[in-house]
Amino acid sequence: MNKIDEELFKEKARHYLLCYNTSCELREHCLHWLAGPYVPETDKVCTVVNMMNKDVREGNCPFYKSDEKITMKRGFTHLFDDMPKRIGTAIRLELDEAYGHTTYYKYRNGKLPITPKMQEHIAMVCRKHGWTAEPVFDETTIEYNWD
């Protein structure tokens, strides 16, 4: 693991759902397992997957999160630049309602990564309101999907 990833895991581990299930066959590629060793030893508590849960015990863990990096987008500050105002307003209101006001602005301003699923949702909302051009995002990155 490179230095940048190590710093990221240290940052995430303090507030991320962790897993210490040594019998899980998926553990070597699961972010919940991989983050575990990065919890500072000074922390007295952490949040972990319940290994007593039937699905977790039987290898059907609903929390599995792949360590494969994916293409994310960040920010859409220019999404509405070329749209008629009525279309842009309708799209903004629907996205604001879907993600919540504060979170919408975190996505819009690039503070949170936009997953491929969310990218498709944004495009679908645009099409629904009559905008056929592909959504414009500010930046493309390759990241872990921690959500």
C-alpha positions as CSV (number, residue, x, y, z in Angstrom):
1,M,0.0,0.0,0.0
2,N,1.4,3.4,-0.9
3,K,1.8,6.4,1.5
4,I,-1.3,8.2,0.2
5,D,-3.5,5.1,0.7
6,E,-2.1,4.6,4.2
7,E,-2.9,8.2,5.1
8,L,-6.4,7.7,3.7
9,F,-7.0,4.5,5.7
10,K,-5.8,6.2,8.9
11,E,-8.2,9.0,8.3
12,K,-11.2,6.7,7.5
13,A,-10.5,4.0,10.1
14,R,-11.5,6.2,13.1
15,H,-15.1,6.7,11.9
16,Y,-15.6,3.7,9.5
17,L,-17.5,0.5,10.2
18,L,-14.7,-2.1,10.8
19,C,-14.6,-5.9,10.5
20,Y,-12.4,-8.3,12.3
21,N,-14.0,-11.5,11.0
22,T,-11.0,-13.7,10.3
23,S,-13.1,-16.5,8.7
24,C,-14.5,-14.2,6.0
25,E,-13.3,-15.3,2.5
26,L,-13.8,-11.7,1.2
27,R,-11.7,-10.0,3.9
28,E,-8.5,-9.5,1.9
29,H,-10.4,-7.2,-0.6
30,C,-12.9,-5.5,1.8
31,L,-12.5,-2.0,2.9
32,H,-14.1,-2.8,6.3
33,W,-11.4,-5.4,7.0
34,L,-8.5,-3.4,5.5
35,A,-9.2,-0.3,7.6
36,G,-9.1,-2.3,10.8
37,P,-5.4,-2.1,11.5
38,Y,-5.4,1.6,11.0
39,V,-7.5,2.4,14.1
40,P,-5.2,4.3,16.5
41,E,-4.4,2.2,19.6
42,T,-5.4,5.2,21.7
43,D,-9.0,4.9,20.6
44,K,-10.9,3.0,23.3
45,V,-13.9,2.0,21.1
46,C,-14.7,1.5,17.5
47,T,-17.7,0.3,15.5
48,V,-17.6,-3.2,14.1
49,V,-19.7,-5.6,12.0
50,N,-21.7,-7.9,14.2
51,M,-20.1,-11.3,13.6
52,M,-23.1,-12.9,15.4
53,N,-25.3,-11.9,12.5
54,K,-26.4,-14.9,10.4
55,D,-25.6,-13.3,7.1
56,V,-22.1,-12.2,8.2
57,R,-21.3,-15.6,9.7
58,E,-22.5,-17.5,6.6
59,G,-20.4,-15.3,4.2
60,N,-23.3,-13.3,2.8
61,C,-22.1,-10.1,4.4
62,P,-24.3,-7.1,3.4
63,F,-21.4,-4.8,4.4
64,Y,-18.8,-6.1,1.9
65,K,-17.1,-3.1,0.3
66,S,-14.6,-3.9,-2.5
67,D,-11.1,-2.4,-2.4
68,E,-11.2,-1.9,-6.1
69,K,-10.8,1.8,-7.0
70,I,-13.4,3.2,-9.3
71,T,-13.9,6.3,-11.5
72,M,-15.6,9.0,-9.5
73,K,-16.5,12.6,-10.4
74,R,-16.2,15.6,-8.1
75,G,-18.3,18.7,-8.3
76,F,-20.8,20.0,-10.9
77,T,-20.5,23.7,-10.5
78,H,-21.0,24.2,-14.3
79,L,-23.8,21.7,-14.7
80,F,-26.4,24.5,-15.2
81,D,-24.3,26.9,-17.3
82,D,-25.9,26.2,-20.6
83,M,-29.4,25.2,-19.4
84,P,-32.5,27.3,-19.7
85,K,-33.3,28.6,-16.2
86,R,-36.6,26.7,-15.8
87,I,-34.9,23.3,-16.6
88,G,-31.9,24.1,-14.4
89,T,-34.1,25.1,-11.5
90,A,-36.2,21.9,-11.8
91,I,-33.1,19.7,-11.9
92,R,-31.5,21.5,-8.9
93,L,-34.6,21.2,-6.8
94,E,-35.0,17.5,-7.5
95,L,-31.3,16.8,-6.8
96,D,-31.4,18.9,-3.6
97,E,-34.5,16.9,-2.5
98,A,-32.9,13.5,-3.4
99,Y,-29.6,14.2,-1.5
100,G,-30.6,16.7,1.1
101,H,-29.7,20.4,1.0
102,T,-26.3,20.3,2.8
103,T,-25.2,17.0,1.1
104,Y,-26.3,18.3,-2.3
105,Y,-23.9,21.3,-2.0
106,K,-21.1,19.0,-0.8
107,Y,-21.5,17.0,-4.0
108,R,-21.9,20.1,-6.1
109,N,-18.8,21.8,-4.7
110,G,-16.6,18.7,-5.0
111,K,-16.3,18.0,-1.2
112,L,-17.8,14.5,-1.7
113,P,-17.1,12.1,-4.6
114,I,-19.9,11.2,-6.9
115,T,-20.2,7.5,-7.5
116,P,-21.0,6.0,-10.9
117,K,-24.5,5.2,-9.6
118,M,-25.0,8.8,-8.6
119,Q,-23.6,10.0,-11.9
120,E,-26.3,8.0,-13.7
121,H,-29.0,9.3,-11.3
122,I,-27.9,12.9,-12.1
123,A,-28.0,12.2,-15.8
124,M,-31.5,10.6,-15.5
125,V,-32.8,13.6,-13.6
126,C,-31.5,15.9,-16.3
127,R,-33.1,13.8,-19.1
128,K,-36.4,13.7,-17.1
129,H,-36.5,17.5,-17.2
130,G,-35.7,17.7,-20.9
131,W,-31.9,18.2,-20.8
132,T,-30.3,15.6,-23.2
133,A,-26.6,16.7,-23.0
134,E,-24.4,14.7,-20.7
135,P,-23.9,16.2,-17.2
136,V,-20.8,18.3,-16.8
137,F,-18.6,17.4,-13.8
138,D,-15.6,19.4,-12.6
139,E,-13.1,16.6,-12.0
140,T,-12.6,12.9,-12.6
141,T,-10.7,10.9,-10.0
142,I,-9.9,7.2,-9.3
143,E,-10.9,6.4,-5.7
144,Y,-12.1,3.8,-3.2
145,N,-15.9,3.8,-2.8
146,W,-16.2,4.1,1.0
147,D,-20.0,4.5,0.9
